[in-house]
Amino acid sequence: MDYTSYMQIWSSFPRALAGLFLVVSVLLMGGCDPLVNIEGAFFPAWLVSGVSGLIAMLITWAIFRRTGVDQYVLVRPLTYVCLLIMYTCLTWLVLYAH
């Protein structure tokens, strides 16, 4: 084999590995997503948790703005993203962790 054939093998390897990883992860995580019945439509529970976490974060932001706490927050984007993640995980634990 010459140099170009080795390069063709190695250049296709990451793409094949990524495809294999995607297929295996989809097959293994298919049963990990509980469904929630909302008005007859089944939604994934992570979507419900994410939306409720976003709403809770927006309410917290409004409270911080109204009380003046927001001006003392040093890194606002990081703070509010962390609040979003915290509220989302908390909603997941309260509603769906058994």
Distance bins in CASP14 RR format, pairs under 12 A and 6 or more apart:
PFRMAT RR
TARGET T0000
AUTHOR 0000-0000-0000
RMODE 2
METHOD distances of the structure
MODEL  1
1 7 0 0 0 0 0 1 0 0 0 0 0
1 8 0 0 0 0 1 0 0 0 0 0 0
1 9 0 0 0 0 1 0 0 0 0 0 0
1 10 0 0 0 0 0 1 0 0 0 0 0
2 8 0 0 0 0 0 1 0 0 0 0 0
2 9 0 0 0 0 0 1 0 0 0 0 0
3 9 0 0 0 0 0 1 0 0 0 0 0
3 10 0 0 0 0 0 1 0 0 0 0 0
4 10 0 0 0 0 0 1 0 0 0 0 0
4 11 0 0 0 0 0 1 0 0 0 0 0
5 11 0 0 0 0 0 1 0 0 0 0 0
5 12 0 0 0 0 0 1 0 0 0 0 0
6 12 0 0 0 0 0 1 0 0 0 0 0
6 13 0 0 0 0 0 1 0 0 0 0 0
7 13 0 0 0 0 0 1 0 0 0 0 0
8 15 0 0 0 0 0 1 0 0 0 0 0
9 15 0 0 0 0 0 1 0 0 0 0 0
9 16 0 0 0 0 0 1 0 0 0 0 0
10 16 0 0 0 0 0 1 0 0 0 0 0
10 17 0 0 0 0 0 1 0 0 0 0 0
11 17 0 0 0 0 0 1 0 0 0 0 0
12 18 0 0 0 0 0 1 0 0 0 0 0
12 19 0 0 0 0 0 1 0 0 0 0 0
13 19 0 0 0 0 0 1 0 0 0 0 0
13 20 0 0 0 0 0 1 0 0 0 0 0
14 20 0 0 0 0 0 1 0 0 0 0 0
14 21 0 0 0 0 0 1 0 0 0 0 0
15 21 0 0 0 0 0 1 0 0 0 0 0
15 22 0 0 0 0 0 1 0 0 0 0 0
16 22 0 0 0 0 0 1 0 0 0 0 0
16 23 0 0 0 0 0 1 0 0 0 0 0
17 23 0 0 0 0 0 1 0 0 0 0 0
17 24 0 0 0 0 0 1 0 0 0 0 0
18 24 0 0 0 0 0 1 0 0 0 0 0
18 25 0 0 0 0 0 1 0 0 0 0 0
19 25 0 0 0 0 1 0 0 0 0 0 0
19 26 0 0 0 0 0 1 0 0 0 0 0
20 26 0 0 0 0 0 1 0 0 0 0 0
20 27 0 0 0 0 0 1 0 0 0 0 0
21 27 0 0 0 0 0 1 0 0 0 0 0
21 28 0 0 0 0 0 1 0 0 0 0 0
21 29 0 0 0 0 0 1 0 0 0 0 0
22 28 0 0 0 0 0 1 0 0 0 0 0
22 29 0 0 0 0 0 1 0 0 0 0 0
23 29 0 0 0 0 0 1 0 0 0 0 0
23 30 0 0 0 0 0 1 0 0 0 0 0
24 30 0 0 0 0 0 1 0 0 0 0 0
25 32 0 0 0 0 0 1 0 0 0 0 0
26 32 0 0 0 0 0 1 0 0 0 0 0
26 33 0 0 0 0 0 1 0 0 0 0 0
29 44 0 0 0 0 0 1 0 0 0 0 0
29 46 0 0 0 0 0 1 0 0 0 0 0
30 44 0 0 0 0 0 1 0 0 0 0 0
31 44 0 0 0 0 0 1 0 0 0 0 0
31 45 0 0 0 0 0 1 0 0 0 0 0
32 44 0 0 0 0 0 1 0 0 0 0 0
32 45 0 0 0 0 1 0 0 0 0 0 0
32 46 0 0 0 0 1 0 0 0 0 0 0
32 96 0 0 0 0 0 1 0 0 0 0 0
33 42 0 0 0 0 0 1 0 0 0 0 0
33 43 0 0 0 0 0 1 0 0 0 0 0
33 44 1 0 1 0 0 0 0 0 0 0 0
33 45 1 0 0 1 0 0 0 0 0 0 0
33 46 1 0 0 1 0 0 0 0 0 0 0
33 47 0 0 0 0 1 0 0 0 0 0 0
33 48 0 0 0 0 0 1 0 0 0 0 0
33 49 0 0 0 0 0 1 0 0 0 0 0
33 92 0 0 0 0 0 1 0 0 0 0 0
33 96 0 0 0 0 0 1 0 0 0 0 0
34 42 0 0 0 0 1 0 0 0 0 0 0
34 43 0 0 0 0 0 1 0 0 0 0 0
34 44 1 0 0 1 0 0 0 0 0 0 0
34 45 1 0 1 0 0 0 0 0 0 0 0
34 46 0 0 0 0 1 0 0 0 0 0 0
34 47 0 0 0 0 0 1 0 0 0 0 0
34 48 0 0 0 0 1 0 0 0 0 0 0
34 49 0 0 0 0 0 1 0 0 0 0 0
34 92 0 0 0 0 1 0 0 0 0 0 0
34 95 0 0 0 0 1 0 0 0 0 0 0
34 96 1 0 1 0 0 0 0 0 0 0 0
34 97 0 0 0 0 0 1 0 0 0 0 0
34 98 0 0 0 0 1 0 0 0 0 0 0
35 41 0 0 0 0 1 0 0 0 0 0 0
35 42 1 0 1 0 0 0 0 0 0 0 0
35 43 1 0 0 1 0 0 0 0 0 0 0
35 44 1 0 0 1 0 0 0 0 0 0 0
35 45 1 0 0 1 0 0 0 0 0 0 0
35 46 0 0 0 0 0 1 0 0 0 0 0
35 47 0 0 0 0 0 1 0 0 0 0 0
35 48 0 0 0 0 1 0 0 0 0 0 0
35 96 0 0 0 0 0 1 0 0 0 0 0
36 42 1 0 0 1 0 0 0 0 0 0 0
36 43 1 0 1 0 0 0 0 0 0 0 0
36 44 1 0 0 1 0 0 0 0 0 0 0
36 45 1 0 1 0 0 0 0 0 0 0 0
36 46 0 0 0 0 1 0 0 0 0 0 0
36 47 0 0 0 0 1 0 0 0 0 0 0
36 48 1 0 1 0 0 0 0 0 0 0 0
36 49 0 0 0 0 1 0 0 0 0 0 0
36 50 0 0 0 0 0 1 0 0 0 0 0
36 51 0 0 0 0 0 1 0 0 0 0 0
36 52 0 0 0 0 0 1 0 0 0 0 0
36 91 0 0 0 0 0 1 0 0 0 0 0
36 92 0 0 0 0 0 1 0 0 0 0 0
36 95 0 0 0 0 1 0 0 0 0 0 0
36 96 0 0 0 0 1 0 0 0 0 0 0
37 43 0 0 0 0 1 0 0 0 0 0 0
37 44 0 0 0 0 0 1 0 0 0 0 0
37 45 0 0 0 0 0 1 0 0 0 0 0
37 48 0 0 0 0 0 1 0 0 0 0 0
38 44 0 0 0 0 0 1 0 0 0 0 0
38 45 0 0 0 0 0 1 0 0 0 0 0
38 47 0 0 0 0 1 0 0 0 0 0 0
38 48 1 0 0 1 0 0 0 0 0 0 0
38 51 0 0 0 0 0 1 0 0 0 0 0
38 52 0 0 0 0 0 1 0 0 0 0 0
41 47 0 0 0 0 0 1 0 0 0 0 0
41 48 0 0 0 0 0 1 0 0 0 0 0
42 48 0 0 0 0 0 1 0 0 0 0 0
43 49 0 0 0 0 0 1 0 0 0 0 0
43 50 0 0 0 0 0 1 0 0 0 0 0
43 51 0 0 0 0 1 0 0 0 0 0 0
43 52 0 0 0 0 0 1 0 0 0 0 0
43 96 0 0 0 0 0 1 0 0 0 0 0
44 50 0 0 0 0 0 1 0 0 0 0 0
44 51 0 0 0 0 0 1 0 0 0 0 0
44 92 0 0 0 0 0 1 0 0 0 0 0
44 96 0 0 0 0 0 1 0 0 0 0 0
45 51 0 0 0 0 0 1 0 0 0 0 0
45 52 0 0 0 0 0 1 0 0 0 0 0
45 88 0 0 0 0 0 1 0 0 0 0 0
45 91 0 0 0 0 1 0 0 0 0 0 0
45 92 1 0 0 1 0 0 0 0 0 0 0
45 93 0 0 0 0 0 1 0 0 0 0 0
45 94 0 0 0 0 0 1 0 0 0 0 0
45 95 1 0 0 1 0 0 0 0 0 0 0
45 96 1 0 1 0 0 0 0 0 0 0 0
45 97 0 0 0 0 0 1 0 0 0 0 0
45 98 0 0 0 0 0 1 0 0 0 0 0
46 52 0 0 0 0 0 1 0 0 0 0 0
46 53 0 0 0 0 0 1 0 0 0 0 0
46 88 0 0 0 0 1 0 0 0 0 0 0
46 89 0 0 0 0 0 1 0 0 0 0 0
46 91 0 0 0 0 1 0 0 0 0 0 0
46 92 1 0 0 1 0 0 0 0 0 0 0
46 95 0 0 0 0 0 1 0 0 0 0 0
46 96 0 0 0 0 1 0 0 0 0 0 0
47 53 0 0 0 0 0 1 0 0 0 0 0
47 54 0 0 0 0 0 1 0 0 0 0 0
47 88 0 0 0 0 0 1 0 0 0 0 0
47 91 0 0 0 0 0 1 0 0 0 0 0
47 92 0 0 0 0 0 1 0 0 0 0 0
47 96 0 0 0 0 0 1 0 0 0 0 0
48 54 0 0 0 0 0 1 0 0 0 0 0
48 55 0 0 0 0 0 1 0 0 0 0 0
48 88 0 0 0 0 1 0 0 0 0 0 0
48 91 1 0 0 1 0 0 0 0 0 0 0
48 92 0 0 0 0 1 0 0 0 0 0 0
48 94 0 0 0 0 0 1 0 0 0 0 0
48 95 1 0 0 1 0 0 0 0 0 0 0
48 96 0 0 0 0 1 0 0 0 0 0 0
49 55 0 0 0 0 0 1 0 0 0 0 0
49 56 0 0 0 0 0 1 0 0 0 0 0
49 84 0 0 0 0 0 1 0 0 0 0 0
49 85 0 0 0 0 0 1 0 0 0 0 0
49 86 0 0 0 0 0 1 0 0 0 0 0
49 87 0 0 0 0 1 0 0 0 0 0 0
49 88 1 0 1 0 0 0 0 0 0 0 0
49 89 1 0 0 1 0 0 0 0 0 0 0
49 90 0 0 0 0 1 0 0 0 0 0 0
49 91 1 0 1 0 0 0 0 0 0 0 0
49 92 1 0 1 0 0 0 0 0 0 0 0
49 93 0 0 0 0 1 0 0 0 0 0 0
49 94 0 0 0 0 1 0 0 0 0 0 0
49 95 1 0 0 1 0 0 0 0 0 0 0
49 96 1 0 0 1 0 0 0 0 0 0 0
49 97 0 0 0 0 0 1 0 0 0 0 0
50 56 0 0 0 0 1 0 0 0 0 0 0
50 57 0 0 0 0 1 0 0 0 0 0 0
50 58 0 0 0 0 0 1 0 0 0 0 0
50 84 1 0 0 1 0 0 0 0 0 0 0
50 85 0 0 0 0 1 0 0 0 0 0 0
50 86 0 0 0 0 0 1 0 0 0 0 0
50 87 0 0 0 0 1 0 0 0 0 0 0
50 88 1 0 1 0 0 0 0 0 0 0 0
50 89 0 0 0 0 1 0 0 0 0 0 0
50 90 0 0 0 0 0 1 0 0 0 0 0
50 91 1 0 0 1 0 0 0 0 0 0 0
50 92 0 0 0 0 1 0 0 0 0 0 0
50 95 0 0 0 0 0 1 0 0 0 0 0
50 96 0 0 0 0 0 1 0 0 0 0 0
51 57 0 0 0 0 0 1 0 0 0 0 0
51 58 0 0 0 0 0 1 0 0 0 0 0
51 84 0 0 0 0 0 1 0 0 0 0 0
51 87 0 0 0 0 0 1 0 0 0 0 0
51 88 0 0 0 0 1 0 0 0 0 0 0
51 91 0 0 0 0 1 0 0 0 0 0 0
51 92 0 0 0 0 0 1 0 0 0 0 0
52 58 0 0 0 0 0 1 0 0 0 0 0
52 59 0 0 0 0 0 1 0 0 0 0 0
52 84 0 0 0 0 0 1 0 0 0 0 0
52 87 1 0 0 1 0 0 0 0 0 0 0
52 88 1 0 0 1 0 0 0 0 0 0 0
52 89 0 0 0 0 0 1 0 0 0 0 0
52 90 0 0 0 0 1 0 0 0 0 0 0
52 91 1 0 1 0 0 0 0 0 0 0 0
52 92 0 0 0 0 1 0 0 0 0 0 0
52 94 0 0 0 0 1 0 0 0 0 0 0
52 95 0 0 0 0 1 0 0 0 0 0 0
52 96 0 0 0 0 0 1 0 0 0 0 0
53 59 0 0 0 0 1 0 0 0 0 0 0
53 60 0 0 0 0 1 0 0 0 0 0 0
53 61 0 0 0 0 0 1 0 0 0 0 0
53 80 0 0 0 0 0 1 0 0 0 0 0
53 81 0 0 0 0 0 1 0 0 0 0 0
53 82 0 0 0 0 0 1 0 0 0 0 0
53 83 0 0 0 0 1 0 0 0 0 0 0
53 84 1 0 0 1 0 0 0 0 0 0 0
53 85 0 0 0 0 1 0 0 0 0 0 0
53 86 0 0 0 0 1 0 0 0 0 0 0
53 87 1 1 0 0 0 0 0 0 0 0 0
53 88 1 0 1 0 0 0 0 0 0 0 0
53 89 0 0 0 0 1 0 0 0 0 0 0
53 90 0 0 0 0 1 0 0 0 0 0 0
53 91 1 0 1 0 0 0 0 0 0 0 0
53 92 0 0 0 0 1 0 0 0 0 0 0
53 94 0 0 0 0 0 1 0 0 0 0 0
53 95 0 0 0 0 0 1 0 0 0 0 0
54 60 0 0 0 0 0 1 0 0 0 0 0
54 61 0 0 0 0 0 1 0 0 0 0 0
54 80 0 0 0 0 0 1 0 0 0 0 0
54 81 0 0 0 0 0 1 0 0 0 0 0
54 83 0 0 0 0 0 1 0 0 0 0 0
54 84 1 0 0 1 0 0 0 0 0 0 0
54 85 0 0 0 0 0 1 0 0 0 0 0
54 86 0 0 0 0 0 1 0 0 0 0 0
54 87 1 0 0 1 0 0 0 0 0 0 0
54 88 1 0 0 1 0 0 0 0 0 0 0
54 91 0 0 0 0 0 1 0 0 0 0 0
55 61 0 0 0 0 0 1 0 0 0 0 0
55 62 0 0 0 0 0 1 0 0 0 0 0
55 83 0 0 0 0 0 1 0 0 0 0 0
55 84 0 0 0 0 1 0 0 0 0 0 0
55 87 0 0 0 0 1 0 0 0 0 0 0
55 88 0 0 0 0 0 1 0 0 0 0 0
55 91 0 0 0 0 1 0 0 0 0 0 0
56 62 0 0 0 0 0 1 0 0 0 0 0
56 63 0 0 0 0 0 1 0 0 0 0 0
56 80 0 0 0 0 0 1 0 0 0 0 0
56 83 1 0 0 1 0 0 0 0 0 0 0
56 84 0 0 0 0 1 0 0 0 0 0 0
56 85 0 0 0 0 0 1 0 0 0 0 0
56 86 0 0 0 0 1 0 0 0 0 0 0
56 87 1 0 1 0 0 0 0 0 0 0 0
56 88 0 0 0 0 1 0 0 0 0 0 0
56 89 0 0 0 0 0 1 0 0 0 0 0
56 90 0 0 0 0 1 0 0 0 0 0 0
56 91 1 0 0 1 0 0 0 0 0 0 0
56 94 0 0 0 0 0 1 0 0 0 0 0
57 63 0 0 0 0 0 1 0 0 0 0 0
57 64 0 0 0 0 0 1 0 0 0 0 0
57 76 0 0 0 0 0 1 0 0 0 0 0
57 77 0 0 0 0 0 1 0 0 0 0 0
57 79 0 0 0 0 1 0 0 0 0 0 0
57 80 1 0 0 1 0 0 0 0 0 0 0
57 81 0 0 0 0 1 0 0 0 0 0 0
57 82 0 0 0 0 1 0 0 0 0 0 0
57 83 1 0 1 0 0 0 0 0 0 0 0
57 84 1 0 1 0 0 0 0 0 0 0 0
57 85 0 0 0 0 1 0 0 0 0 0 0
57 86 0 0 0 0 1 0 0 0 0 0 0
57 87 1 0 1 0 0 0 0 0 0 0 0
57 88 0 0 0 0 1 0 0 0 0 0 0
57 90 0 0 0 0 0 1 0 0 0 0 0
57 91 0 0 0 0 0 1 0 0 0 0 0
58 64 0 0 0 0 0 1 0 0 0 0 0
58 65 0 0 0 0 0 1 0 0 0 0 0
58 80 0 0 0 0 1 0 0 0 0 0 0
58 83 0 0 0 0 1 0 0 0 0 0 0
58 84 0 0 0 0 1 0 0 0 0 0 0
58 87 0 0 0 0 1 0 0 0 0 0 0
59 65 0 0 0 0 0 1 0 0 0 0 0
59 66 0 0 0 0 0 1 0 0 0 0 0
59 80 0 0 0 0 0 1 0 0 0 0 0
59 83 0 0 0 0 0 1 0 0 0 0 0
59 84 0 0 0 0 0 1 0 0 0 0 0
59 87 0 0 0 0 1 0 0 0 0 0 0
60 66 0 0 0 0 0 1 0 0 0 0 0
60 67 0 0 0 0 0 1 0 0 0 0 0
60 69 0 0 0 0 1 0 0 0 0 0 0
60 70 0 0 0 0 1 0 0 0 0 0 0
60 73 0 0 0 0 0 1 0 0 0 0 0
60 79 0 0 0 0 1 0 0 0 0 0 0
60 80 0 0 0 0 1 0 0 0 0 0 0
60 82 0 0 0 0 0 1 0 0 0 0 0
60 83 1 0 1 0 0 0 0 0 0 0 0
60 84 0 0 0 0 1 0 0 0 0 0 0
60 86 0 0 0 0 1 0 0 0 0 0 0
60 87 1 0 0 1 0 0 0 0 0 0 0
61 67 0 0 0 0 0 1 0 0 0 0 0
61 68 0 0 0 0 0 1 0 0 0 0 0
61 69 0 0 0 0 1 0 0 0 0 0 0
61 70 1 0 0 1 0 0 0 0 0 0 0
61 73 0 0 0 0 1 0 0 0 0 0 0
61 76 0 0 0 0 1 0 0 0 0 0 0
61 77 0 0 0 0 0 1 0 0 0 0 0
61 79 0 0 0 0 1 0 0 0 0 0 0
61 80 1 0 0 1 0 0 0 0 0 0 0
61 81 0 0 0 0 0 1 0 0 0 0 0
61 83 1 0 0 1 0 0 0 0 0 0 0
61 84 0 0 0 0 1 0 0 0 0 0 0
61 87 0 0 0 0 0 1 0 0 0 0 0
62 68 0 0 0 0 0 1 0 0 0 0 0
62 69 0 0 0 0 0 1 0 0 0 0 0
62 70 0 0 0 0 1 0 0 0 0 0 0
62 80 0 0 0 0 0 1 0 0 0 0 0
63 69 1 0 0 1 0 0 0 0 0 0 0
63 70 0 0 0 0 1 0 0 0 0 0 0
63 83 0 0 0 0 0 1 0 0 0 0 0
64 70 1 0 1 0 0 0 0 0 0 0 0
64 71 0 0 0 0 1 0 0 0 0 0 0
64 72 0 0 0 0 1 0 0 0 0 0 0
64 73 1 0 0 1 0 0 0 0 0 0 0
64 76 0 0 0 0 1 0 0 0 0 0 0
64 79 0 0 0 0 1 0 0 0 0 0 0
64 80 0 0 0 0 1 0 0 0 0 0 0
64 83 0 0 0 0 1 0 0 0 0 0 0
65 71 0 0 0 0 1 0 0 0 0 0 0
65 72 0 0 0 0 0 1 0 0 0 0 0
65 73 0 0 0 0 0 1 0 0 0 0 0
65 76 0 0 0 0 0 1 0 0 0 0 0
65 80 0 0 0 0 0 1 0 0 0 0 0
67 73 0 0 0 0 0 1 0 0 0 0 0
69 76 0 0 0 0 0 1 0 0 0 0 0
69 79 0 0 0 0 0 1 0 0 0 0 0
70 76 1 0 0 1 0 0 0 0 0 0 0
70 79 0 0 0 0 1 0 0 0 0 0 0
70 80 0 0 0 0 1 0 0 0 0 0 0
70 83 0 0 0 0 0 1 0 0 0 0 0
72 79 0 0 0 0 0 1 0 0 0 0 0
73 79 1 0 1 0 0 0 0 0 0 0 0
73 80 0 0 0 0 1 0 0 0 0 0 0
73 82 0 0 0 0 0 1 0 0 0 0 0
73 83 0 0 0 0 0 1 0 0 0 0 0
75 81 0 0 0 0 1 0 0 0 0 0 0
75 82 0 0 0 0 1 0 0 0 0 0 0
75 83 0 0 0 0 0 1 0 0 0 0 0
76 82 0 0 0 0 0 1 0 0 0 0 0
76 83 0 0 0 0 0 1 0 0 0 0 0
77 83 0 0 0 0 0 1 0 0 0 0 0
77 84 0 0 0 0 0 1 0 0 0 0 0
78 84 0 0 0 0 0 1 0 0 0 0 0
78 85 0 0 0 0 0 1 0 0 0 0 0
79 85 0 0 0 0 0 1 0 0 0 0 0
79 86 0 0 0 0 0 1 0 0 0 0 0
80 86 0 0 0 0 0 1 0 0 0 0 0
80 87 0 0 0 0 0 1 0 0 0 0 0
81 87 0 0 0 0 0 1 0 0 0 0 0
81 88 0 0 0 0 0 1 0 0 0 0 0
82 88 0 0 0 0 0 1 0 0 0 0 0
82 89 0 0 0 0 0 1 0 0 0 0 0
83 89 0 0 0 0 0 1 0 0 0 0 0
83 90 0 0 0 0 0 1 0 0 0 0 0
84 90 0 0 0 0 0 1 0 0 0 0 0
84 91 0 0 0 0 0 1 0 0 0 0 0
85 91 0 0 0 0 0 1 0 0 0 0 0
85 92 0 0 0 0 0 1 0 0 0 0 0
86 92 0 0 0 0 0 1 0 0 0 0 0
86 93 0 0 0 0 0 1 0 0 0 0 0
87 93 0 0 0 0 0 1 0 0 0 0 0
87 94 0 0 0 0 0 1 0 0 0 0 0
88 94 0 0 0 0 0 1 0 0 0 0 0
88 95 0 0 0 0 0 1 0 0 0 0 0
88 96 0 0 0 0 0 1 0 0 0 0 0
89 95 0 0 0 0 0 1 0 0 0 0 0
89 96 0 0 0 0 0 1 0 0 0 0 0
89 97 0 0 0 0 1 0 0 0 0 0 0
90 96 0 0 0 0 0 1 0 0 0 0 0
90 97 0 0 0 0 0 1 0 0 0 0 0
91 97 0 0 0 0 0 1 0 0 0 0 0
92 98 0 0 0 0 0 1 0 0 0 0 0
END
